[in-house]
């Protein structure tokens, strides 16, 4: 399998850098001051994956999946359900973006691992992918609670869109704690 040249690696990292500058659309649409970037979101998800205490899961795989699950957004942006883009269109745009990223890395072993992790996440069929999906939404509502506190806003739609979707027991505990803290903030 080919290795990635230094030039291709830097090209790839230059593309990925966009995730640090691209603010999450949901927060922009809700007029949040200083909204988090896509990279901020992925970083905290990686930390969350590190904190999972479940011996049945490949924790390292979960951490890696968390930090690559939104990589395609470096090329297509943060598309939300409210942007008028169908799920099929979004999926195609992100698949094309991942293909471009893999090609940038020269189809190396690392590139193939990134693509495999992304495809696994998108399919949402393995226990690891299901956990990372839970972490994605859990991180979102945690951030929403934090913005409700810092920006004195109500961000109910983020909580409504995730009600009852969490599957992993530890993530459910975190979600319950988020709701308890949110209730205190609203009093």
DRENRO-761872 format. One record per residue (C-alpha): residue number from 1; residue in one letter; x, y, z. Coordinates in steps of 0.02 Angstrom, whole numbers, plus 32768, in hexadecimal, padded with zeros to 4 digits. Layout:
N
+-----+-----+------+------+------+
!   n ! res !   xx !   yy !   zz !
+-----+-----+------+------+------+
! NUM !   A !    X !    Y !    Z !
...
+-----+-----+------+------+------+
end
This chain:
187
+-----+-----+------+------+------+
!   n ! res !   xx !   yy !   zz !
+-----+-----+------+------+------+
!   1 !   X ! 8000 ! 8000 ! 8000 !
!   2 !   X ! 8043 ! 80AD ! 7FD6 !
!   3 !   X ! 807F ! 8124 ! 805C !
!   4 !   X ! 8050 ! 81DB ! 8064 !
!   5 !   X ! 80D2 ! 8259 ! 802D !
!   6 !   X ! 80F9 ! 82EF ! 8099 !
!   7 !   X ! 80AC ! 835E ! 8012 !
!   8 !   X ! 8008 ! 82FC ! 8010 !
!   9 !   X ! 8002 ! 82F9 ! 80CE !
!  10 !   X ! 8013 ! 83B6 ! 80D7 !
!  11 !   X ! 7F90 ! 83CA ! 804D !
!  12 !   X ! 7F19 ! 835B ! 80B3 !
!  13 !   X ! 7F3C ! 83B9 ! 8155 !
!  14 !   X ! 7F1D ! 845F ! 80FC !
!  15 !   X ! 7E71 ! 8420 ! 80CA !
!  16 !   X ! 7E4D ! 83DD ! 8179 !
!  17 !   X ! 7E7E ! 8487 ! 81C1 !
!  18 !   X ! 7DDB ! 84CA ! 817A !
!  19 !   X ! 7D81 ! 8469 ! 8204 !
!  20 !   X ! 7DD5 ! 84DC ! 8283 !
!  21 !   X ! 7D90 ! 8577 ! 822C !
!  22 !   X ! 7CE4 ! 8538 ! 81F8 !
!  23 !   X ! 7C63 ! 8560 ! 827B !
!  24 !   X ! 7BD4 ! 84E6 ! 829A !
!  25 !   X ! 7B3C ! 851C ! 8237 !
!  26 !   X ! 7ABC ! 84F7 ! 82BE !
!  27 !   X ! 7B0E ! 8572 ! 8333 !
!  28 !   X ! 7B20 ! 85F8 ! 82AC !
!  29 !   X ! 7A68 ! 85E3 ! 8280 !
!  30 !   X ! 7A3E ! 8601 ! 8337 !
!  31 !   X ! 7AAA ! 869E ! 8343 !
!  32 !   X ! 7B23 ! 8654 ! 83C1 !
!  33 !   X ! 7BB3 ! 86CA ! 83E6 !
!  34 !   X ! 7C5A ! 8673 ! 83C9 !
!  35 !   X ! 7C13 ! 85CC ! 838C !
!  36 !   X ! 7C7D ! 8530 ! 8392 !
!  37 !   X ! 7CD4 ! 84F0 ! 82F6 !
!  38 !   X ! 7CBD ! 8444 ! 82AB !
!  39 !   X ! 7D6A ! 8418 ! 82EF !
!  40 !   X ! 7D36 ! 844F ! 839E !
!  41 !   X ! 7CA2 ! 83D8 ! 8395 !
!  42 !   X ! 7D0A ! 8347 ! 8355 !
!  43 !   X ! 7D91 ! 8364 ! 83D8 !
!  44 !   X ! 7D19 ! 835B ! 846A !
!  45 !   X ! 7CC8 ! 82C0 ! 841F !
!  46 !   X ! 7D75 ! 826F ! 841D !
!  47 !   X ! 7D8A ! 8299 ! 84D5 !
!  48 !   X ! 7CDC ! 8255 ! 84F9 !
!  49 !   X ! 7D0A ! 81B2 ! 84A1 !
!  50 !   X ! 7DA2 ! 81A6 ! 8512 !
!  51 !   X ! 7D30 ! 81B0 ! 85AA !
!  52 !   X ! 7CC0 ! 811F ! 8578 !
!  53 !   X ! 7CCF ! 808C ! 85EE !
!  54 !   X ! 7C93 ! 7FFA ! 8586 !
!  55 !   X ! 7D05 ! 7F65 ! 856E !
!  56 !   X ! 7C99 ! 7F22 ! 84E0 !
!  57 !   X ! 7CCC ! 7FB5 ! 8471 !
!  58 !   X ! 7D70 ! 7FD8 ! 8417 !
!  59 !   X ! 7D8B ! 807F ! 846E !
!  60 !   X ! 7E1D ! 80B2 ! 83FF !
!  61 !   X ! 7DB1 ! 8094 ! 8366 !
!  62 !   X ! 7D29 ! 8101 ! 83B3 !
!  63 !   X ! 7DA6 ! 818D ! 83D4 !
!  64 !   X ! 7DE6 ! 8186 ! 8322 !
!  65 !   X ! 7D36 ! 817F ! 82DC !
!  66 !   X ! 7D05 ! 8217 ! 8343 !
!  67 !   X ! 7D94 ! 827E ! 82FB !
!  68 !   X ! 7D72 ! 824D ! 8246 !
!  69 !   X ! 7CB3 ! 8246 ! 8242 !
!  70 !   X ! 7CA2 ! 82F9 ! 8200 !
!  71 !   X ! 7D41 ! 8303 ! 8197 !
!  72 !   X ! 7CE0 ! 8314 ! 80F4 !
!  73 !   X ! 7C99 ! 83B7 ! 8138 !
!  74 !   X ! 7D45 ! 8402 ! 8119 !
!  75 !   X ! 7D11 ! 8400 ! 8062 !
!  76 !   X ! 7C52 ! 8408 ! 8065 !
!  77 !   X ! 7C32 ! 846F ! 8101 !
!  78 !   X ! 7BBC ! 844C ! 8191 !
!  79 !   X ! 7B17 ! 841E ! 8140 !
!  80 !   X ! 7A82 ! 8417 ! 81B6 !
!  81 !   X ! 79D5 ! 83CC ! 8199 !
!  82 !   X ! 7996 ! 8480 ! 8189 !
!  83 !   X ! 7A06 ! 84AC ! 80F5 !
!  84 !   X ! 7994 ! 8467 ! 806D !
!  85 !   X ! 7A0D ! 83DE ! 803B !
!  86 !   X ! 79C4 ! 832F ! 8032 !
!  87 !   X ! 7A14 ! 82A3 ! 8094 !
!  88 !   X ! 7A44 ! 8252 ! 7FF0 !
!  89 !   X ! 7A96 ! 82F1 ! 7FAF !
!  90 !   X ! 7AF3 ! 830A ! 8053 !
!  91 !   X ! 7B2E ! 8256 ! 8053 !
!  92 !   X ! 7B6D ! 8266 ! 7F9F !
!  93 !   X ! 7BC6 ! 830A ! 7FC3 !
!  94 !   X ! 7C1A ! 82C0 ! 805D !
!  95 !   X ! 7C4A ! 821F ! 8001 !
!  96 !   X ! 7C9A ! 8289 ! 7F78 !
!  97 !   X ! 7CF3 ! 82F0 ! 7FFC !
!  98 !   X ! 7D37 ! 8254 ! 8053 !
!  99 !   X ! 7D6F ! 8210 ! 7FAB !
! 100 !   X ! 7DCE ! 82B2 ! 7F8A !
! 101 !   X ! 7E1F ! 82AA ! 8037 !
! 102 !   X ! 7E54 ! 81F5 ! 801D !
! 103 !   X ! 7E9D ! 8221 ! 7F72 !
! 104 !   X ! 7EF9 ! 82B4 ! 7FBF !
! 105 !   X ! 7F4C ! 8239 ! 8036 !
! 106 !   X ! 7F7E ! 81CD ! 7FA3 !
! 107 !   X ! 7F11 ! 8136 ! 7FCE !
! 108 !   X ! 7F89 ! 810B ! 805C !
! 109 !   X ! 7F66 ! 8097 ! 80ED !
! 110 !   X ! 7F38 ! 812D ! 8158 !
! 111 !   X ! 7EC4 ! 8170 ! 80D2 !
! 112 !   X ! 7E6C ! 80C8 ! 80C5 !
! 113 !   X ! 7E58 ! 80C0 ! 8182 !
! 114 !   X ! 7E0A ! 816E ! 8185 !
! 115 !   X ! 7D92 ! 813E ! 80FB !
! 116 !   X ! 7D66 ! 8099 ! 814E !
! 117 !   X ! 7D42 ! 80F0 ! 81F3 !
! 118 !   X ! 7CD6 ! 8172 ! 819C !
! 119 !   X ! 7C76 ! 80ED ! 813C !
! 120 !   X ! 7C5B ! 808A ! 81DB !
! 121 !   X ! 7C19 ! 8126 ! 8233 !
! 122 !   X ! 7BA6 ! 814F ! 81A2 !
! 123 !   X ! 7B60 ! 809E ! 819C !
! 124 !   X ! 7B3D ! 80A6 ! 8256 !
! 125 !   X ! 7B37 ! 7FEA ! 826B !
! 126 !   X ! 7BC8 ! 7FBC ! 82DE !
! 127 !   X ! 7BC2 ! 7FD8 ! 8399 !
! 128 !   X ! 7C51 ! 8053 ! 8386 !
! 129 !   X ! 7BF5 ! 80B8 ! 8302 !
! 130 !   X ! 7B56 ! 80B8 ! 836A !
! 131 !   X ! 7BB7 ! 80FB ! 83FE !
! 132 !   X ! 7C08 ! 8185 ! 8396 !
! 133 !   X ! 7B5C ! 81B6 ! 8353 !
! 134 !   X ! 7B23 ! 81C4 ! 8408 !
! 135 !   X ! 7BBD ! 822D ! 8431 !
! 136 !   X ! 7B9A ! 829F ! 839C !
! 137 !   X ! 7AED ! 82CB ! 83DC !
! 138 !   X ! 7B21 ! 82CC ! 8493 !
! 139 !   X ! 7BAC ! 8347 ! 846F !
! 140 !   X ! 7B30 ! 83B3 ! 840F !
! 141 !   X ! 7AB5 ! 83C0 ! 849F !
! 142 !   X ! 7B41 ! 83DC ! 851B !
! 143 !   X ! 7B7B ! 846D ! 84AF !
! 144 !   X ! 7AC8 ! 84AB ! 84A0 !
! 145 !   X ! 7AB7 ! 84AC ! 855D !
! 146 !   X ! 7B5A ! 850C ! 856B !
! 147 !   X ! 7B1E ! 858C ! 84EA !
! 148 !   X ! 7A77 ! 859C ! 8542 !
! 149 !   X ! 7AD9 ! 85CE ! 85DE !
! 150 !   X ! 7B5B ! 863E ! 858A !
! 151 !   X ! 7AEA ! 8692 ! 850A !
! 152 !   X ! 7A4B ! 8691 ! 8572 !
! 153 !   X ! 79EB ! 863B ! 84E6 !
! 154 !   X ! 796E ! 85AD ! 84D8 !
! 155 !   X ! 79AB ! 8528 ! 845F !
! 156 !   X ! 791B ! 84AE ! 8474 !
! 157 !   X ! 7923 ! 846A ! 83C2 !
! 158 !   X ! 79CB ! 8417 ! 83E4 !
! 159 !   X ! 7983 ! 83BA ! 8479 !
! 160 !   X ! 78E0 ! 838E ! 8421 !
! 161 !   X ! 793E ! 8345 ! 838C !
! 162 !   X ! 799C ! 82CC ! 83FC !
! 163 !   X ! 7915 ! 8295 ! 8477 !
! 164 !   X ! 7914 ! 81D9 ! 848D !
! 165 !   X ! 799D ! 81B3 ! 840D !
! 166 !   X ! 7A2C ! 8187 ! 8481 !
! 167 !   X ! 7A59 ! 80D0 ! 848F !
! 168 !   X ! 7AF9 ! 80B9 ! 84F1 !
! 169 !   X ! 7ADB ! 80AF ! 85AE !
! 170 !   X ! 7B6C ! 8120 ! 85DF !
! 171 !   X ! 7B3B ! 81A3 ! 855E !
! 172 !   X ! 7A89 ! 819A ! 85A0 !
! 173 !   X ! 7ACD ! 81C1 ! 864E !
! 174 !   X ! 7B2A ! 8258 ! 8606 !
! 175 !   X ! 7A8D ! 8292 ! 85AD !
! 176 !   X ! 7A28 ! 8283 ! 864F !
! 177 !   X ! 7AAB ! 82ED ! 86A7 !
! 178 !   X ! 7AA7 ! 836F ! 861B !
! 179 !   X ! 79E9 ! 837B ! 862E !
! 180 !   X ! 79F8 ! 838E ! 86ED !
! 181 !   X ! 7A77 ! 8419 ! 86D9 !
! 182 !   X ! 7A11 ! 846C ! 8651 !
! 183 !   X ! 797A ! 846D ! 86C2 !
! 184 !   X ! 79DF ! 84C6 ! 874A !
! 185 !   X ! 7A19 ! 8549 ! 86CB !
! 186 !   X ! 7965 ! 856B ! 8698 !
! 187 !   X ! 7927 ! 8588 ! 8749 !
+-----+-----+------+------+------+
end
